[in-house]
Amino acid sequence: MNFDKKNKVGSSKESTFSKIEKIHPFEMMLYLAIMGVGVLFLMLVIAYLQTRSYDNGFSQIRMPKYFSLSTILILISSYTISKAPRQYKKDSLAKLKKTLLYTMLLGISFILVQLASWYEISQSGISFSGLAAGTYIYLISALHAVHLIAGFFYLSYLYFKTQHAASDPIRMLLYIRNPYVRQQIKLLNIYWHFMDAMWVFLFLVFVFTLKA
């Protein structure tokens, strides 16, 4: 049977199960965590959309202008962090440090702009405990910010670790030959890109449901 041929020992094509077996346990744990976070946000978005049918004050909520700026910042941070694996592979710790630092600054800027967005919403008369839809906007964007901050702490850890290694030739040699560090940078990339993609999705939901 064709199924047997695909799973035959020595076959040129690996089965899906074989590919899954090769995934590092930490990476698998990250994928599972991402799935859980994705389901959480999906449920919140569905609940948010349902409020449109019975919340009479929904039309009062306007799209915060700062959400557009925060989207631009997080997309730029996604671009900068994508350079990290390539720079580590090329043994360029100086460039890697700059990449991690720029991403950190963009992450901080994103959080500050989100704070400005919440202030903008509150100034329009929408409080957290007021309209149900307004509560969901605060809650969804705040939860995303919290998850991004978790990634930011890990990013900061890698930055200072890289800076420490770059200050000594021996530590640098050990650092750039450490497969565990390569794995850490890969995991950071996966998580950061996921949070970026999640915010773009949330931003589009707000764009199509709120008044400009």
C-alpha positions as CSV (number, residue, x, y, z in Angstrom):
1,M,0.0,0.0,0.0
2,N,1.1,3.6,-0.6
3,F,0.8,4.3,3.2
4,D,3.3,1.6,4.0
5,K,5.7,2.9,1.4
6,K,5.6,6.4,2.8
7,N,6.4,5.2,6.3
8,K,8.9,2.6,5.2
9,V,12.4,2.8,6.8
10,G,14.8,4.5,4.5
11,S,12.1,6.2,2.5
12,S,13.2,9.5,0.9
13,K,10.1,11.3,2.3
14,E,9.6,11.6,6.0
15,S,6.2,11.0,7.5
16,T,4.5,13.9,9.4
17,F,4.9,12.0,12.7
18,S,8.7,11.8,12.1
19,K,8.9,15.5,11.5
20,I,7.0,16.2,14.7
21,E,9.4,13.9,16.6
22,K,12.3,16.1,15.5
23,I,10.8,19.3,16.9
24,H,12.6,20.4,20.1
25,P,10.5,20.0,23.3
26,F,10.8,23.7,24.0
27,E,9.7,24.6,20.5
28,M,6.7,22.2,20.9
29,M,5.8,23.8,24.2
30,L,5.9,27.2,22.6
31,Y,3.6,26.0,19.7
32,L,1.1,24.7,22.3
33,A,1.3,27.9,24.2
34,I,0.7,29.9,21.0
35,M,-2.3,27.7,20.2
36,G,-3.8,28.4,23.7
37,V,-3.2,32.2,23.4
38,G,-4.7,32.2,19.9
39,V,-7.8,30.4,21.1
40,L,-8.1,32.9,24.0
41,F,-8.0,35.9,21.7
42,L,-10.4,34.3,19.2
43,M,-12.9,33.8,22.0
44,L,-12.5,37.4,23.1
45,V,-12.9,38.7,19.6
46,I,-16.1,36.7,19.1
47,A,-17.5,38.0,22.4
48,Y,-16.6,41.5,21.3
49,L,-18.3,41.2,18.0
50,Q,-21.5,39.8,19.7
51,T,-21.8,43.0,21.7
52,R,-22.5,44.9,18.5
53,S,-26.0,43.3,18.3
54,Y,-27.2,44.5,21.7
55,D,-24.9,47.3,22.8
56,N,-26.8,50.5,21.9
57,G,-23.8,52.7,22.6
58,F,-21.5,50.8,20.3
59,S,-21.7,53.5,17.6
60,Q,-20.2,56.0,20.1
61,I,-16.8,54.2,20.1
62,R,-14.3,55.5,17.6
63,M,-11.2,54.0,16.3
64,P,-8.2,55.2,18.4
65,K,-5.8,57.0,16.0
66,Y,-2.8,55.7,18.0
67,F,-3.7,52.1,17.1
68,S,-2.5,52.8,13.6
69,L,0.9,54.0,14.9
70,S,1.3,51.1,17.2
71,T,0.6,48.7,14.2
72,I,3.4,50.4,12.3
73,L,5.8,50.1,15.2
74,I,5.1,46.4,15.8
75,L,5.5,45.6,12.1
76,I,8.9,47.3,12.1
77,S,9.9,45.3,15.2
78,S,8.9,42.1,13.4
79,Y,11.3,43.1,10.6
80,T,14.2,43.9,12.9
81,I,13.9,40.7,15.0
82,S,13.8,38.6,11.8
83,K,17.4,39.6,11.2
84,A,18.6,38.1,14.5
85,P,19.0,34.4,13.4
86,R,20.9,35.4,10.3
87,Q,23.3,37.6,12.2
88,Y,23.9,35.0,14.8
89,K,24.6,32.5,12.1
90,K,27.2,34.9,10.6
91,D,28.9,35.3,14.0
92,S,28.1,39.0,14.0
93,L,27.4,39.7,17.6
94,A,27.8,43.5,17.1
95,K,24.9,43.5,14.6
96,L,22.9,41.1,16.7
97,K,23.1,43.4,19.7
98,K,21.9,46.3,17.6
99,T,19.0,44.2,16.2
100,L,17.9,43.1,19.7
101,L,18.3,46.7,21.0
102,Y,16.2,48.2,18.2
103,T,13.5,45.6,18.7
104,M,13.5,46.3,22.5
105,L,13.1,50.1,21.8
106,L,10.3,49.4,19.3
107,G,8.6,47.1,21.8
108,I,8.7,49.8,24.5
109,S,7.4,52.4,22.0
110,F,4.5,50.0,21.1
111,I,3.5,49.7,24.8
112,L,3.7,53.5,25.3
113,V,1.6,54.1,22.2
114,Q,-1.0,51.6,23.5
115,L,-1.2,53.6,26.7
116,A,-1.8,56.7,24.6
117,S,-4.6,54.8,22.8
118,W,-6.3,53.9,26.0
119,Y,-6.1,57.5,27.2
120,E,-7.6,58.5,23.8
121,I,-10.5,56.1,24.4
122,S,-11.1,57.3,27.9
123,Q,-11.1,60.9,26.7
124,S,-13.9,60.1,24.4
125,G,-16.0,59.1,27.4
126,I,-15.6,55.3,27.1
127,S,-14.5,53.8,30.4
128,F,-13.4,50.2,31.2
129,S,-16.6,49.6,33.2
130,G,-18.9,51.4,30.8
131,L,-20.0,50.0,27.5
132,A,-19.4,46.3,27.0
133,A,-17.7,46.8,23.7
134,G,-15.5,49.4,25.2
135,T,-14.5,47.0,28.0
136,Y,-13.6,44.4,25.4
137,I,-11.4,46.9,23.5
138,Y,-9.5,47.7,26.7
139,L,-9.3,44.0,27.7
140,I,-8.2,42.7,24.3
141,S,-5.5,45.3,23.7
142,A,-4.3,45.1,27.3
143,L,-4.0,41.3,27.2
144,H,-2.0,41.6,24.0
145,A,0.3,44.1,25.6
146,V,0.8,41.8,28.6
147,H,1.8,38.9,26.3
148,L,4.1,41.1,24.3
149,I,5.8,42.3,27.6
150,A,6.4,38.6,28.4
151,G,8.3,38.3,25.1
152,F,10.0,41.6,25.8
153,F,11.5,40.3,29.1
154,Y,12.9,37.3,27.2
155,L,14.2,39.7,24.5
156,S,15.9,41.8,27.2
157,Y,17.5,38.7,28.6
158,L,19.0,37.7,25.3
159,Y,20.2,41.2,24.6
160,F,22.2,41.4,27.9
161,K,23.4,37.9,27.5
162,T,24.7,38.8,24.0
163,Q,26.3,42.0,25.3
164,H,28.0,40.1,28.0
165,A,29.3,37.5,25.6
166,A,30.6,40.1,23.1
167,S,32.8,41.7,25.8
168,D,35.2,38.8,25.9
169,P,36.7,36.8,22.9
170,I,36.5,33.5,24.7
171,R,32.9,34.0,25.8
172,M,32.1,35.2,22.3
173,L,33.5,32.0,20.8
174,L,31.5,29.8,23.1
175,Y,28.4,31.9,22.6
176,I,28.3,31.7,18.8
177,R,28.9,27.9,18.9
178,N,26.2,27.2,21.4
179,P,23.2,25.5,19.8
180,Y,21.1,26.3,22.8
181,V,21.5,30.1,22.1
182,R,20.5,29.5,18.5
183,Q,17.4,27.7,19.7
184,Q,16.6,30.6,22.1
185,I,16.8,33.1,19.2
186,K,14.6,30.9,17.1
187,L,11.9,30.6,19.8
188,L,12.0,34.4,20.4
189,N,11.4,35.0,16.7
190,I,8.5,32.6,16.6
191,Y,6.8,34.2,19.6
192,W,7.5,37.8,18.5
193,H,6.2,37.2,15.0
194,F,3.1,35.5,16.4
195,M,2.3,38.5,18.7
196,D,2.9,40.8,15.8
197,A,0.5,38.8,13.6
198,M,-2.0,38.7,16.4
199,W,-2.0,42.5,16.8
200,V,-2.5,43.0,13.0
201,F,-5.5,40.7,13.2
202,L,-6.9,42.6,16.2
203,F,-6.2,45.9,14.5
204,L,-8.1,44.8,11.4
205,V,-11.1,43.7,13.6
206,F,-11.1,47.2,15.2
207,V,-10.8,48.9,11.8
208,F,-13.9,47.1,10.4
209,T,-16.0,47.5,13.5
210,L,-15.3,51.0,14.7
211,K,-15.9,54.4,13.2
212,A,-12.9,56.3,11.9
